[in-house]
Amino acid sequence: MSLRCLIVDDEPLAHEVILRYMEDVPFLQTAGQCYRAMEALEFLSRQPVDLIFLDIRMPKLNGLDFLRTLQQQPIVIITSAYEEHALESFELEVCDYLLKPFRFDRFLKAANRALSIYNLKQQAGNNTPVAVSATPTEPAALYIKSDKKLIQLNPEELYYFESLGNYVKVWDASRFVLTPRTLSSFESQLPADTFIRIHKSYILNKKFVRYLEGNTITLKNGKQLPLGKNYKHQVKLLLGGQGI
């Protein structure tokens, strides 16, 4: 199985780096190269692809506005020299965000993540078993704005998300980062197999649950969170009945 890939970047050197890396990833196949977003739109009207390596800052039409024009979006890996676009990119459901210059090992992780997403889409489409990547993938990093900074977090280390009006506290084991977002925006971005809504004000990482007792969930760091009545049945199913 190969993913048909389109490179969209106005820098020839960026094409050379990606093409060189792709040579060592057997499931990536070059379908085309474009140096402008408008050129990519014309290409996609003639030939669909599975994966786009997409730069953001390009003349006339930038990469993110280009994505917004697509009715059917392929899997997208952003390749940009500017980290400030990361949050907006993930809100557009990109697969990964590679900050230039990136090394081959980071490129490979993004490629494996793209393959996993492709396989899941194929499985959902035909309801048959599919092959998975031989290399384990890692969850996409989470980028949040806080105190005029863009902070990168590892979802695997996050315990829970707590709504606070128009803000959300993002907690690890002992500290939190406050960001001006809604809980619902995180719910649509976080992997549903790991993070579950337990209350109108809380989303938690189920791997850090110690036990459930009554309407209270106790986490491995000792923190206790309320379990909302409307979420109780689904949460019990997802937690496998532990503590009941």
ABEGO torsion letter per residue (X at the ends): XBBBBBBBBABAAAAAAAAAAAAABAABBBAEBBABAAAAAAAAAABBBABBBBBABBBGBBAAAAAAABABBBBBBBBBABAAAAAAAAAAGBABBBBOBBBAAAAAAAAAAAAAAAAAAAAAAAGBBBBBBABBBBBBBBBBBBGGBBBBBBAAABABBBBBEABBBBBBAABBBBBBBBAAAAAAABBAAABBBABAABBBBAAABABBBEABBBBAAGBBBBBBAAAAAAAAAAAGGBGX
